[in-house]
């Protein structure tokens, strides 16, 4: 068990699941429509054993579901679960931060699949409607 996974902080516990770069990139590609092992491998340039381990962990933690799509030869695909789909705002936030602080050159962009318009994500406070990052906040440890 990862030490982070037992902490009361949800950021630490989430990082225990998807805190490595490969898992984040697999989730990015899964949101981009990839489902098959070879497609993930080609997109990421990752060693097959590393990819298999990361996919297994994401399945175990409930972000992806492994489904058989061919019996002969046996082939599986990896599809997003509800928890995996709920991860998309994390990718949006990381992308926005990267564009602002590590920008330059080409970068991925997000488009609405229904109407084709580019998405410019913004994280807001539900109570006030204020964009997160424009006001000071206080982080409180659980009681």
N, C-alpha and C positions, 0 to 999 in steps of 0.2 A: 504494500500500500504506500502510495506517495504521501510524504509528510504534508504537502499542501492540501490534500483531499480531506484532512481531518480538522482543518482550521475553521473557525467560525466565519471567516470572511468569504463572501461569495465570489469575490474576484480570485482569491487564492484557490478556492475549490474548483472554479471554472478553468483556471490555468492548469490545474492538475489533469484535466481532461483534454484540453486542446491548446496547451501552452507552447507546444513545439511548432516550429515553422512548417514541417511537412503536414501536420494535421490541419493547420490553418489553410494551407494551399490546397489540400484535398477538399476541404469544405468549400473553398472558392470555386474549384472546378466542378464540384457536385452541384453548386448553385448555377453554374454555367451550363449544366445539362449533361455532364459526363456521368456515366454509370458503370462502365466496364473497366476491368483491371488494366487491360492493355492501353486503353485510352488515357487513364490516369498516369500510367507509366510513361507513355510517350509525351504527354503534356508536361510532366514534372521532371523527367529525366532522373527519376529515383530508382534505386536498386530494387528489384522485385521483392527481396526478403524484407526490406525496410517498408515498402508499400504494403505488403501483406500484413505486417505487424500493425501499422497505423490504421489500415482499414478494419482489422479485427478489433482494435481498441475502440474505434468510433462506432462500430456495431455494438460492442459490449456496453458502451456507455449510452447507447440509444439515440445517437445522432444520425446514424445510417442504418438501413435494414438490408440484409443480404437476401437476395431473391434468385432462385434458379430460373434461368431463361432458356436453357438447353440441357437436355438429358444426355444427348450423344453428339459430341463429347460433352461431359458435364461442364457447364459454364454458369457463372453467377454474375449478377449485377448488384450494384450498391445504390440504393435510392434514399433520398432524404426522408427522415421521419418528421413528425411535428416538431420535435426538439431541434432537429437539423434545420428545418425551415425557419424556426425562430432565431437561428444563429445569424441570419442575413444582416440584421442591423449592426452586429459586431463587425462584419466585413465592411459594411458601409463606413462605419466610424474609423476603422483602421485605414481604409483607402483615403478618406478625407484628411486624416492626420498626415498620412504619407505624402499626399499631394502638397499640403501646406509646408511640411517640414523636411521632406526628403524629395521634393519635386525635381522637375527637369526631365526632359525626354518624354517618351511615350508612356502612357499609363492606361490601365483598364478603365472602361467607362461602363455605366449602368444605363440600361434602356428599359422602358416599359414594354413588356412583350405584347400588349394589346394594341397600343397606339404608336409605338416606336419613338416616343419622345425620350430625350435623355433625362435621367433622374439625377437630381442634385440633392442628396440626402442631408437632412438637418435633424439633429437630436434636440428635442425641446423638453422643457419641464411641463408635464401634463397639467399641473395646478395653475401655473402662471402663463404658459405659452412662451416663456422666454427661452431663447436658445441656450443650451448648456455651454458653458465656457465663457459666457459674457458677464457672469456675476460670480462673486466669491461664494464658495460652498464650504461646508464643514462636514467632515466624514466622522461618524460616530461609531465606535466599537459596539458590538452587541452587548446587551446587559445580561 
